[in-house]
Amino acid sequence: MAKTNPFEFLQQVREEAAKVTWPTRRETMISTVMVFIMVTIAAIFFLIVDFVLHSGVQWLLGISG
């Protein structure tokens, strides 16, 4: 791989950065809301699974609590 000098590297970085298509504010907000919804659903799911497994282990071991 050929080495480039720092000036050429910075020029290449600028050219590549100019090609980036940034999301709009609306797209960012929609994505953020969707992430929060999915995190909430996952948290509820794991809370239920944890409760079921905890109850099952207590029942199997005969531990009252």
N, C-alpha and C positions, 0 to 999 in steps of 0.2 A: 504494500500500500504506500503510495507516494505521500510524502509529508508536505504539508502546506505551511506557509508562514502565517503568523497570527493575523496579519491584515487580511489575507485572502480568506482565512477561516471566518473572521467577523463578517466579511462580505457575504459569504455563503450562508451564514446564520441569518443575516438580514433578509436575504432572498427567500430562504425557507420560511421565515416568520411572516413574510408578506403573503405567502400562500395559505396561511391558516385562516379557516373560516370560523369565526367565533360565534357561539350561539347568541340568539337575541335574548333580551331580558325576559320575554314571555316564555321562551323555551327553557331558560334557566329556572324560572319559578315553577313551571310544570314539573320539571325533573326533580326539583327539590321537594315538592309536595309528594310526588310519587315515592321518593326515597323514604320520607317520613311515614307514609302509609304502609309501605312494605316492612319497615322496621317495626312498626306497631303490630302488624299481623304476625311477624316472626316472634316477637316478644310474647304475645298472647299464646301462640302455638307452643313455644317452649315452656311457658308457665304451666300450661295444661299438661304437657307431657311429663314435666317434672313432678307435678302433683300426683298424676296417675302412677308413675314409677315409685314415688315415695310411699304412696298408700299401699301399692302392691308389695313392696319390700317389708313394710311394717306388718302387713297381714301374713306374709310368708314366715316371718321370724316370730310372730306372735307378740310383737312389742306394742304395748298400748301407750298412746301419747297424745 
